[in-house]
């Protein structure tokens, strides 16, 4: 039986039946439900926090293992990338320098090199993010390795061609000069013997009797431009390839034909005084990629260290006047 409650009404001075309004009943109901929901949530959170489900424990272990494995793999990747960078640096600064090949720019090594950002917190990454990060770094490294193999193939070809290149580089004197007495004028500013004005002398003048043999200083293809009245007279240019070219001027007679292949030490003509010349001599020039360089640095094949040092001094202290 439902208990009935009464209260004393001071206005009527009577006991009256206590009636609870519907609004109060609703407020009490919703308050109770809210407290129930909050209490349930707290209980569930505390339960899961201190009494996790077996599946949650297993998932957490797998995730921690995945995170540890990622750290290990990331460390190995970093080591491989450092080694790859060292190989690329050695390729550019050592291997290609030895064979005078241009270094490879980073843009050529990989079509797209992504800059990998350091991860601040690995534990906020999903499994997909971890996989994508590792895959991206591996793809980047694989591309760099593949291109490096291609670069080494090119270097291998350069090595095979090195013997031929060494035979082509000018490395002896153009006339017999065992006593080192025939260099009369060196490379640099000299007084023109005809006009008496300072002029850049782009080669060496070797004095010798007319008819003295002139030798090719390296393997190559002879170019015979013909007689030049105002310049080198009868002269020969040898294209050695690899950017090297030599010129032999003022010959009394040319032996080789235009387009003829010659070997180092082969006679290509004889000393004379044709063209703009004040006496029998061989004017000799060395060009690298079109620029004249001092030929005295290219006589290392037929001189020992002492002779080479002496020749350098003779070339530097030669006559102030050139012969042409």
C-alpha positions as CSV (number, residue, x, y, z in Angstrom):
1,X,0.0,0.0,0.0
2,X,1.4,3.4,-1.1
3,X,2.4,5.6,1.9
4,X,0.5,8.9,1.9
5,X,2.4,12.0,3.2
6,X,0.8,15.0,4.9
7,X,2.2,18.4,5.8
8,X,0.8,21.2,8.0
9,X,-0.4,24.2,6.1
10,X,0.1,27.3,8.3
11,X,-2.3,29.4,6.2
12,X,-5.3,27.0,6.7
13,X,-4.1,25.6,10.0
14,X,-4.8,22.2,8.7
15,X,-2.9,19.0,7.7
16,X,-3.1,18.6,4.0
17,X,-2.0,15.8,1.7
18,X,1.5,16.3,0.1
19,X,1.3,16.3,-3.7
20,X,4.6,16.3,-5.7
21,X,4.3,18.4,-9.0
22,X,5.0,16.7,-12.3
23,X,7.9,19.2,-13.0
24,X,9.7,18.1,-9.9
25,X,9.1,14.5,-10.7
26,X,10.7,14.9,-14.1
27,X,13.7,16.8,-12.8
28,X,14.3,14.1,-10.2
29,X,14.0,11.4,-12.9
30,X,16.4,13.1,-15.4
31,X,18.8,13.9,-12.5
32,X,18.8,10.3,-11.5
33,X,19.4,9.1,-15.1
34,X,22.3,11.5,-15.6
35,X,24.0,10.4,-12.4
36,X,23.5,6.8,-13.5
37,X,25.1,7.5,-16.9
38,X,28.1,9.3,-15.5
39,X,28.6,6.7,-12.8
40,X,28.4,3.9,-15.4
41,X,31.0,5.7,-17.6
42,X,33.4,6.1,-14.6
43,X,33.0,2.5,-13.7
44,X,33.6,1.3,-17.3
45,X,36.7,3.6,-17.6
46,X,38.1,2.4,-14.3
47,X,37.4,-1.2,-15.2
48,X,39.1,-0.9,-18.7
49,X,41.9,1.1,-17.2
50,X,42.8,-1.4,-14.4
51,X,41.2,-4.5,-15.8
52,X,41.7,-4.4,-19.7
53,X,40.3,-7.1,-21.9
54,X,42.6,-9.8,-23.2
55,X,42.1,-8.5,-26.7
56,X,43.2,-5.0,-25.7
57,X,46.3,-6.4,-23.9
58,X,47.2,-8.4,-27.0
59,X,46.6,-5.3,-29.3
60,X,48.7,-3.1,-27.0
61,X,51.6,-5.7,-27.1
62,X,51.4,-5.9,-30.9
63,X,51.5,-2.1,-31.2
64,X,54.4,-1.8,-28.8
65,X,56.3,-4.4,-30.8
66,X,55.4,-2.7,-34.0
67,X,56.7,0.6,-32.6
68,X,59.9,-1.0,-31.4
69,X,60.4,-2.7,-34.8
70,X,59.8,0.6,-36.6
71,X,62.5,2.3,-34.5
72,X,65.0,-0.5,-35.3
73,X,64.1,-0.4,-39.0
74,X,64.2,3.4,-39.0
75,X,67.7,3.2,-37.5
76,X,68.9,0.8,-40.1
77,X,67.4,2.9,-42.8
78,X,69.3,5.9,-41.4
79,X,72.5,4.0,-41.5
80,X,71.9,2.8,-45.1
81,X,71.1,6.4,-46.1
82,X,74.3,7.6,-44.5
83,X,76.3,4.9,-46.3
84,X,74.5,5.8,-49.6
85,X,75.4,9.5,-49.2
86,X,79.0,8.5,-48.5
87,X,79.1,6.5,-51.7
88,X,77.5,9.3,-53.7
89,X,80.1,11.8,-52.3
90,X,82.9,9.4,-53.1
91,X,81.5,8.9,-56.6
92,X,81.4,12.7,-57.2
93,X,84.6,13.7,-55.5
94,X,86.9,10.8,-56.1
95,X,85.9,8.3,-58.8
96,X,84.6,10.8,-61.3
97,X,87.4,13.3,-60.5
98,X,90.0,10.7,-61.4
99,X,88.6,10.3,-64.9
100,X,87.7,14.0,-65.3
101,X,84.0,13.2,-65.5
102,X,81.4,15.7,-64.3
103,X,79.8,15.0,-60.9
104,X,76.2,13.9,-60.9
105,X,73.7,16.4,-59.4
106,X,71.3,15.1,-56.7
107,X,68.4,15.8,-59.0
108,X,69.8,13.3,-61.5
109,X,70.2,10.6,-58.9
110,X,66.6,10.4,-58.0
111,X,63.7,11.8,-60.0
112,X,61.9,12.8,-56.8
113,X,63.7,12.8,-53.5
114,X,61.3,13.4,-50.7
115,X,62.6,15.1,-47.6
116,X,61.8,12.8,-44.7
117,X,60.7,14.7,-41.5
118,X,61.6,13.3,-38.2
119,X,58.6,11.8,-36.4
120,X,57.9,13.6,-33.1
121,X,55.8,10.9,-31.6
122,X,55.7,7.4,-33.2
123,X,52.8,6.3,-30.9
124,X,50.4,8.7,-32.6
125,X,50.9,7.1,-36.0
126,X,48.5,4.4,-37.3
127,X,49.8,1.2,-38.7
128,X,49.1,2.5,-42.2
129,X,51.2,5.6,-41.5
130,X,54.1,3.5,-40.3
131,X,53.9,1.3,-43.4
132,X,53.7,4.3,-45.7
133,X,56.6,6.0,-44.0
134,X,58.8,2.9,-44.2
135,X,57.8,2.2,-47.8
136,X,58.5,5.7,-48.9
137,X,62.0,5.6,-47.4
138,X,62.7,2.2,-48.9
139,X,61.6,3.4,-52.3
140,X,63.8,6.5,-52.0
141,X,66.8,4.4,-51.0
142,X,66.1,1.8,-53.8
143,X,66.0,4.6,-56.4
144,X,69.3,6.0,-55.2
145,X,71.0,2.6,-55.2
146,X,69.7,1.8,-58.7
147,X,71.1,5.1,-60.0
148,X,74.4,4.6,-58.2
149,X,74.8,1.2,-60.0
150,X,74.2,3.0,-63.3
151,X,76.9,5.6,-62.3
152,X,79.4,2.8,-61.5
153,X,78.7,1.2,-64.9
154,X,79.7,4.5,-66.5
155,X,82.9,4.6,-64.3
156,X,83.7,1.0,-65.3
157,X,83.6,2.1,-69.0
158,X,85.8,5.0,-68.1
159,X,88.3,2.6,-66.5
160,X,88.3,0.5,-69.7
161,X,88.9,3.5,-71.8
162,X,91.6,4.9,-69.5
163,X,94.5,3.2,-71.3
164,X,93.4,4.6,-74.6
165,X,93.0,8.1,-73.0
166,X,96.5,7.9,-71.4
167,X,98.0,7.1,-74.8
168,X,96.2,10.2,-76.3
169,X,97.2,12.7,-73.7
170,X,100.3,14.7,-74.9
171,X,103.2,13.5,-72.7
172,X,106.5,13.9,-74.5
173,X,108.5,16.8,-76.0
174,X,107.8,17.4,-79.7
175,X,111.5,17.4,-80.6
176,X,114.5,15.4,-79.2
177,X,115.7,17.4,-76.2
178,X,117.6,15.1,-73.9
179,X,120.0,17.8,-72.9
180,X,117.2,20.2,-72.1
181,X,118.8,23.0,-74.1
182,X,116.3,23.6,-76.9
183,X,113.5,25.6,-75.1
184,X,114.2,29.2,-76.1
185,X,110.9,30.9,-75.2
186,X,108.3,29.8,-72.6
187,X,104.6,30.2,-72.1
188,X,103.2,33.6,-71.1
189,X,103.7,37.3,-72.0
190,X,106.7,37.7,-74.4
191,X,108.0,40.5,-76.7
192,X,106.9,40.0,-80.3
193,X,110.2,39.6,-82.3
194,X,108.6,41.4,-85.3
195,X,106.6,44.2,-83.8
196,X,108.5,44.6,-80.5
197,X,105.3,44.7,-78.4
198,X,104.2,42.5,-75.5
199,X,102.1,39.6,-76.7
200,X,100.7,36.5,-75.1
201,X,102.9,33.5,-76.2
202,X,100.5,30.5,-76.1
203,X,103.2,27.8,-76.4
204,X,106.9,26.9,-76.2
205,X,109.5,27.5,-78.8
206,X,112.0,24.7,-79.4
207,X,115.1,25.8,-81.3
208,X,116.6,23.1,-83.6
209,X,118.4,22.9,-86.9
210,X,116.2,22.9,-90.0
211,X,115.1,19.3,-90.8
212,X,115.1,18.1,-87.2
213,X,112.2,15.6,-86.8
214,X,109.0,16.7,-85.0
215,X,107.1,14.0,-83.1
216,X,103.5,13.6,-82.2
217,X,103.3,14.0,-78.5
218,X,100.2,11.7,-78.1
219,X,97.9,9.5,-80.2
220,X,95.3,11.3,-82.3
221,X,94.1,12.4,-85.7
222,X,96.2,14.9,-87.7
223,X,94.7,18.0,-89.2
224,X,96.8,19.8,-91.8
225,X,95.2,23.3,-92.3
226,X,97.8,24.2,-95.0
227,X,100.4,27.0,-95.2
228,X,99.7,30.1,-93.2
229,X,101.8,33.0,-94.5
230,X,101.2,35.3,-91.5
231,X,101.1,32.8,-88.7
232,X,102.4,29.3,-88.2
233,X,103.5,28.6,-91.8
234,X,103.4,24.9,-92.5
235,X,101.8,23.5,-89.3
236,X,99.9,20.5,-88.0
237,X,97.2,20.2,-85.4
238,X,96.5,16.9,-83.7
239,X,93.1,16.2,-82.2
240,X,93.8,13.8,-79.4
241,X,90.2,13.5,-78.2
242,X,89.1,13.9,-74.6
243,X,89.3,17.7,-75.1
244,X,93.1,17.7,-75.9
245,X,94.7,19.2,-79.0
246,X,98.3,20.1,-79.9
247,X,99.7,22.4,-82.5
248,X,103.2,22.2,-84.2
249,X,104.2,25.3,-86.2
250,X,106.7,26.6,-88.7
251,X,107.6,23.2,-90.3
252,X,109.8,23.1,-93.3
253,X,107.8,20.1,-94.5
254,X,104.8,18.2,-93.3
255,X,104.8,14.4,-93.4
256,X,101.3,13.4,-92.3
257,X,98.1,13.7,-94.3
258,X,94.9,15.4,-93.2
259,X,92.8,12.9,-91.3
260,X,95.7,10.5,-90.7
261,X,95.8,8.7,-87.4
262,X,99.2,9.1,-85.7
263,X,100.8,7.5,-82.6
264,X,102.8,9.1,-79.9
265,X,106.5,9.4,-81.0
266,X,105.6,9.2,-84.7
267,X,107.4,11.8,-87.0
268,X,104.8,14.2,-88.4
269,X,107.1,16.8,-90.0
270,X,110.5,18.6,-89.8
271,X,111.6,21.8,-88.1
272,X,111.7,24.9,-90.3
273,X,111.1,28.6,-90.2
274,X,108.0,29.1,-92.3
275,X,105.3,31.7,-91.5
276,X,106.1,34.5,-89.0
277,X,109.3,33.1,-87.7
278,X,112.8,34.7,-87.0
279,X,114.7,31.4,-87.1
280,X,114.3,27.6,-87.3
281,X,112.2,26.3,-84.5
282,X,109.1,24.4,-83.5
283,X,106.3,26.4,-82.0
284,X,104.4,23.9,-79.8
285,X,101.0,24.5,-78.1
286,X,98.7,22.3,-76.0
287,X,94.9,23.1,-75.8
288,X,92.4,21.6,-73.4
289,X,88.8,22.2,-74.3
290,X,89.9,25.0,-76.6
291,X,92.0,26.9,-74.0
292,X,95.8,27.1,-74.4
293,X,97.8,25.8,-71.4
294,X,101.5,25.7,-70.6
295,X,102.9,22.7,-72.5
296,X,105.8,22.3,-70.0
297,X,103.4,20.4,-67.7
298,X,103.0,17.6,-70.3
299,X,106.5,16.2,-70.6
300,X,106.4,13.7,-67.8
301,X,106.7,10.6,-70.0
302,X,110.3,11.2,-71.1
303,X,111.8,13.1,-68.1
304,X,112.7,12.0,-64.6
305,X,111.9,14.2,-61.6
306,X,115.2,16.1,-61.7
307,X,115.0,16.8,-65.4
308,X,111.4,17.9,-65.1
309,X,112.2,20.3,-62.4
310,X,115.1,21.7,-64.4
311,X,112.9,22.1,-67.5
312,X,110.3,24.0,-65.5
313,X,113.0,26.5,-64.4
314,X,114.3,26.8,-68.0
315,X,110.9,27.5,-69.4
316,X,110.2,30.1,-66.8
317,X,113.6,31.9,-67.3
318,X,113.7,31.6,-71.1
319,X,114.2,34.5,-73.6
320,X,112.0,37.5,-73.1
321,X,111.4,37.4,-76.9
322,X,109.5,34.7,-78.7
323,X,110.6,33.3,-82.1
324,X,107.2,34.0,-83.7
